[in-house]
Amino acid sequence: MVDQINQAIDVVIPCKNNKLNNKTKNENDERITVLFEGNDRRRPLYEITDMQYFDSIQKQLQTKNRILLPTYNTNAYYSCEIIEMQQKISEHMTHTNAYRFIMDINETNQPLLDELLLENDKLIATTLNNLFHTQCITYSQWQQMIFHRSKSEFDLLYFLPDTRQENIPFHPMILDRHPLTMNIARFITQLIQPLYDHVTSTTTFHNSADVLDAVEDYVRRDLLKSNTLFANIHIHDLTTSIPLEILYDTLQRFLIEFNSNGQMQNIKIPTILYMVRLCLEPRYVIYDNKFYQQVQGGGFNSPLIMLLSNICLFYWQQNLVNILNDKNEIFGRYNDELFFTWNKSEQRLQDILHVANQQWLTLQMRLCLSSSIHYLDIILSHTSGQFNAQVALHSETDHYSLPYVFGHSVQSYVKLFQAALLRIARCYTDINQFAEALGVIQLSFRYNGFDDEFIVDQIQTFLNNFKVPDLKVHCGKHFYKQPRYDRLHYNVTKHYQKKRREKIKLRRYRKTLKHQCQSSFMKFVSTASC
């Protein structure tokens, strides 16, 4: 079967042994089979019948100069020619100028790398010690950043294909193996993130439920017109497109502008900026047995880099946000994905975006402007002012791979199932649409080896939790009761809104608690020194 694969394909693998057919696997069973032949719009879909065959199939594909990889933000896999991956990664490196090649790694120069790593560790440790001894940071803060047990190594750079996007870009990811920089990055992110979340709370979407709340409020205020367009802007290569100096400058501007006392947890702004530089410069990565210096940005999975990039976008988007606010339009952003409503011409919007790029920061982007758009994991549309939403199915893989829900690990099956149910109950107002989406979830879990007892139990638990235990929607159409589903939809909507309020309250509490603990510690030190 591998010999017949001659194009890019999607691949699914059951996460558990599938016992639906009650047959025992034997040596004659196909290890990889085709589930969907493909067409002009969608790639073929193949199935590796058991995870134990993954390594052998991967090796067979490699003999055909093909690669098999997990994907970015889905629970499926992707296979293409190795040269396709290499070309796209090379184009990314050339386009972003984010990586400076230093040397190939071999036995001869390995001692040089070991020496560089040791010197780098000494520099960071010495700097942290100096910051503590000069009272720029406290003992507790120093301990959080200096203490580690794992061996220090250079970070690994790797790339994941984004099969949701056209032309399948490969996003850079970092496998952190350098504990000192990991500790500093984690500390700084936890220090600044609550302030950023507070400042940007009205312009940030955390999930599709936030988007639905905004659009439904827009509809209630009678602002959705027949000519209203939904806009989605995707920023290409966000975490590797912004020069480090711009990241530093905008962080400094942000901290000065929104932190009136000039310090956070008794750490002054210049010290914070110094620690950010210490964490990011110099930063070295290994990719494909080559040694690089990361001279711009970082991986998509780096919380610190994403935070700094988000701060830059916060300033980049301000003119657009002001224009939209003046017109009572919606605006929200989730990292590199912007959503807003628009009632003017496309040319007017292009002019605004052009000015933003010319005046401050040039970003490569893709604009989608339509009465029906795909944003995050939902599709938003309206016909003559009648709003509709549905969960997006990216490809045939969604009927087989476990649902991908932002912020939920595929390893926690119960939480993932509940999150998938929450999403469809929030998205759909009609019980028939909910039941259809529920069927897709059931199929995907059943395909992945979960029995009907587990599936029914999860659905009933969900209905019990949201006070509609008698809504037997999974038992057939004759059990569909729209008034009862209306109650479920209402309860789920209120649940999301309550969680959002609790999250904001918790962030404020943590910020206050940290400040109080820090003040108590400083008083203790002052008393002890006397």
N, C-alpha and C positions, 0 to 999 in steps of 0.2 A: 504493500500500500504506500509506503514512503516513496518508492520509486515513481509513483504516479503524481506526486505533488510537484507542480512546476510554477506555482505562483504564491503570492502572499496569502496566508490563511489564518483564521482564528481557530483556537484550540480550547476545548474544555476537558476537564478531568474530574470525575466524581471524587469528592473529598472523603467519602467512606465507601466501603464495599457495597455495591448495589445488589440487593437481594430480591429485586422485584420479580425477576423471571425465575427465581429459585433453581438456577442451574449452576453447576460447578464449573469453574474455569479449567480449561485444559490446554495443552500445548498447541492445539489446533485453533483455539479462539483467536480472533483478530485482536491485535494489541492497539491498532489505530484504525478507525473506521470513519467514513464520511457521513455526516448528519445532514448537511445542506450543500448542494452542488454549487451554489453561488449564482449571481446574475450580474447585470450591468451595474447595479447599485450596491451590491453587498458581496463581501468576500465569501469563499467557501468556508464551511465550518466542519472541523474534524473533532473526533473524540478519541482521546487516549483512554482506554477502557478501565485502567486501574493505575493509581499513582505509582505502584511498584514498577511500572513499565516506563516511567518518565525518563530515567537516565539512559536506558537502552534506545528509546526513540530519539532522544536528543543526540546521541552518538551517531545513529543512522542518518539523521538529518545533517550532521556536521560532515559526514563523508560526501554528502551532496552539496556541500558549501552553503548550507542553510543553518539558521539559528532558531532556537526555541526559547522564548523569554516570557516571564510574567509581565503584566501590563500595568500601566499607570492608571490608578483609579477605576479598575474593574477587577473582578475575580476570575478572569479568564487568562489565556495565553495567546501569544502571537508568534507566527513563524514567517520568516522571509529569508531572502538570500543574504548571506553575510556581507556581500559587497554593498547591498542597499543600506544596511545598518551603518557600515563604515563610511559610506558617502554622506549620509545624513549627519552623523556625528562630526565628520570632518567639516562639513558646511557650518554646523553649529559653532565649532571651535573657531573657524575663520571669521564667521559673521560677528560673533560676540567679542572676539579678542580677549576672552576671559582667562586663557591659559597660555603660559609661556613655557615652551619646551626647554628642558634643561639637558637631559641625557637619557639614553637607553640604560636600562638596568641589567647588569651582568655581574659575574663573579668578581671582575676586576675592580669595578667602582662601588661595589657594595660597602666596603669599609668607609668610603667617603660619605655615603648616605648615613651610615651608623654614627659617624662623627658629627655630621650636621644635625641629626636628630638629638644627640646628646647635648650639643651646644644650644640648640633651640630650647630644650627642656631646662637647661641651666639658666638661660636668659629669662624665661618666663617665671621660674621659681624665684630667682633673685629679685625680679621686679615686684612680684607679689610680697616677698619678704620686706622689701624697701617700703612698699605702700603701707604695710602693717606697722613697721617701726617708726614711720613718720606720721602715724595716726591718720592716714588717709582712709584706711579701712579698719574695722574692728577685728578682734581676734576671731569672733564667730564668723565674720565674712571671709577672713583669710582662710580659716579652716575649711569652709565650704568649697573654696577654689583650689586649695593646695593638696588636699587629701585625696589619695587614690591608691588602689591596690593592683590595678591591671597594668600589664606591660605597655609601654609607650611605643607606638608605631606610627608611620605616616598614614594619613587617611587614604581610603580607596575611592576612586571615582568610577561610577558606572552609570549606565543609561537605561531608561525604561521607555518603551514605545507607548504613545498615547493614541489608542485606537479609536477614541471618540472624535479626534480631530482629522480634518482632511489631510491627506498626504502623510499621515502617521509620523509626526515629529518624535524625536527621542529626547526625553528630558534628563538633564544631569541630576544625579543623586550622589550623596556622600555617605560612605560607611565610616563613621567616626571611630578612629582607633587611637586618638591622641587624648588621653584623659585630662590633661591640664587645660587645653583649649576647650574641651567639652565642658569642663566644670565652669570655666569663665563665661562661656557662651550661655550656659544654662542659667547662671547667676544673673547675668545682665538681662536676659530675656524675661526672667521672673521679676526683675526690678522694674523694667520699663513697660511691659505688656499691660499691666492694669491701668496705667496712665493713658496709654494709647487706646485701650478699649473704652475708657471713659470719654475721651475727647471725640472719638469717632463713632460713638454709639448710635447716632442718628443716620449715619451714612454707611453702616456695615451690615451686611447680611451674613449670618452664621450658617444658615441652611435654607432649604426651599420653603420651610414654613414661614420664615421671616418675609420672603418675597410675596407669598400668598397673602399674608397679613397686610402688606403695603398695597397690593393691587386691589384687594377686597375693600379696603378703606377708600381707595381712589374711586372705586365704583360706587360705594355708598354716598360719596360726596358729589356724585353725578358729574365726575370729571372725565370719565371714559366716553369718548365720542366715536362716531363711525369712522372718522379719519385719523384717530389716534394710532400711533405706531409704537410698538415695543422695540427697544434698542438693546443690543448686546454687543459689548466691545470686549474682545479677547486680546490681552497684551502678550505678545510673543516674547519668550525668553526673559521673563520678568527678573528672575533672580540672578541672571548673568549679564544683563544689559546696562546696568547702572554702575558707573565708575565708583570706586571706593571713596574718592574725595567727595563726591556728591552725597553718598550715603552718610559720611561723617558730618558734612556741612548741614544737611537737613536734620540729622539727629540733634545737633547742637541747637539749631533754630527751634526745633520742637521742644526740647527740654527747657530752654530759656523762656519760650513763649507760654508754656503751659505748666511751668513749675516755678511759682513765684519766689520761693525761698532759696532757689539756687542749689538745692541738693535733694537727694533721695536716700532715705534711710541713713542720713548723715554723711553720705558720700557726695562730694561736690561734683558739679557737672564736668569740670576739666578732668577729674579722676575717672569718671564714667567713660568719657571719650577716650581717655588714655587706655583704659582696659579693653575697649572695643578694638582699638588699633592693635593692642597686644594679642588679641584673639585672632585677628584677621590678617595681620602682616608680621612676618611673611607666613603664608599658608601654602603648604606643599601637598600634592596629591599624586597618587600612582594610578595610571590607567594603561592597560594593554602593555604592561611591562615597561612603561616609559615614565619618567619622572618629570612632573610639571610644577610650576608655581602658579597658584590661582591668584591672578592679578585683578580680578573683577568679580564681585558677587560670590555666589556659592551654589550649593545644591538646592533643589526644590524642597527637599525634606529637612532643610536647616531652619529651625524656628527663629534663630537670630537673624539670619539673612532675610527671611520672609518678613520679619518685623521691620527691619530697616528699609526694605523695599516698599512695604506698605506705608511707611512714614513718607517716603518720597512721593508715592502716588497720592497720598493725602493732600500734599501741596500742589501736585500737578493737576488734580481734578477740581481745584477750588473754583476757578472761573466757571467751569461747566456746572458745578453744583449751585453756585449763586444764580446763574441764569435759570436753571430748572426750578429752584426754590421760588424765584420771583413769579414763575408761571404756574405754581402749584403742581409741579410735576413730581414724579417719584424719582429718587436716585438711591442706589445702594451698590456696594461692591463686596465681592468675596475674593480676596487676593487679586488674581489677574483677570477676574471676570466682572465686568461692569454691567449693570442693568438700569434702565431708566425709561420713562415714557416721553414721547415726543409728538408735538402737534404742529411743527413747522416743516419746512422743506429739508430734504436730505443735504442740499448744497449748503444751507445755513449751518447745519450740524458739522459738515466737513470743514467749513471755515473756522468754527470754534475750535475744533480739534487741531487744525493746522496752526492756529495762533498758540495753543497750549504747547505744541511741540517746538515752535519757533522761539517762544519766549523763555522757556524754562528747561525742558528735558525732552529730547527726541526719543520717542518710543515707537516700535513697530507694532502695528495692531491690525486686527480684522474687525470690521464693523458689519453687523447684521441689523437691518432696519426693516421691520415687517409687522403685519398684524398677527403673525404667528412665529414665535421664536423658541429656541431651545436654550434654557438657562439652568446651570447646575444639573440637577437630575429631574427636571420637570419641563413640560412644554406649555407655554402660555400663549393663548390665542383669544381673539374675539371676532365676532361677526356682527357688524352693525351695532357695536356697543355691548353685545352680549358676551360676557367673559366666560372662558372655559379653561380648565387646567387638567393636565394628565401627567402621569409619571412617564418619563422618557424611556423608551426601550432603544438602546443604542444599536443593537444588531441581533442576529439570531442567537447570539451567546446568552442573552438575558433569559431565554427560556430554559437554559441548562445550568449556567454558572449561578452560584449563590448571589443574591442581590448585593449590589454595592451601595452602602449607605455611608455618607460622610461621617467620619469619626468613629466608626464601629468596625472592630476587627472581625475577619472571617473566622477566626479561631474560637470566638465566643458565640456559639450557634444560637443559644437561647436569646441573648441580647440582640443579635442580628435579626432574628425572626421578629422579635417585638418591635425593633426599629423599623423594619420593612412594613409591618402592619400600621404603625403610627404614621408613616409617610403616606400610604395610600388613603388612610382614613382622614388625614388632613387635606389631602389633595382633592378628593372626589366628594361632591355633594349628592350625587345620584347613587343609589344602592346598586343598580345594575353595573355601573362602571366600577364601583368598589369590588363587586363580586368577580368581575372579569379580571381585575388586577390581582385579587386574592388568588384566583386560579393560577396565574403565572407564578406567584410565590410558592404555591403548593407544588406545582410541577417541578420547579427548580430544586426545592428541598427533597422531593421524592426522587428525582433523578440522582441527587447526591447521596442517596442511601438512607435517608431518614424515613422511618416507617409511618404509617397513617396514625398510629397512636400518638407519636410525638407531635405530628402536625396538628391533629385535632386538639390535643391538650394545649398547645401553644395558642391556638385561635381562641379556645374557650377561656383560657387564662386572661388573654387580652380583653375579651368582651366583659369578663367579670370585673377586671380592674377599672373599666370605664363605664360600669353601672348599667350594662345592657346584656345581662346573661342570657336573656331569652331571644336574642337576635341570632337565629340559627342560619346565618347567611351561607355557611359552608355546607348546608344540608340540601340545597336545591332551591329552585325559583319559587316554589310554593310556600317557602318560609320567608321570602323577602317582604319586609315591612318597612316602607319608607319613613314613617314617623319615628320608628325605633332607631333607624339608621341616622336620622336627623339628630337624635339625641347623642348618638356616638360621635358624630362629626363635631357637634357643639362641644362635647366634653374633651375631645382630643385637641380642638382649637384652644380651649381654655388651658389645657395642660401645657401646650407649647408656650403660651403667653405667661403662665405662672413660672415655668422653668426659666424663661428669659429674665423675668423680674428677680428671681432667686439668684441667678447667676450674677446680675449686676450688684445685688445686695451683698453677695458673698465676696465679690472682688473688693468692694468698699470696706467690708469687715476685715478682710485679710490685710488690706493696706493700713488700716487703723491699728490692727493688732501688731503688725511688724513695727510700725512707728513707736507704739507703746513699749514693746519689748526692747527696741533699740535705745529708747530714752532711759529705760530702767537699767540697762546694761551700762550706759555711759555714767549714770549716777553712781552705780556700784563701783566702777573703775575710779571715778573721782573721789569717792569716799575712801576706798582702799589706799589710794596714793597719798591721801592726807594722813 
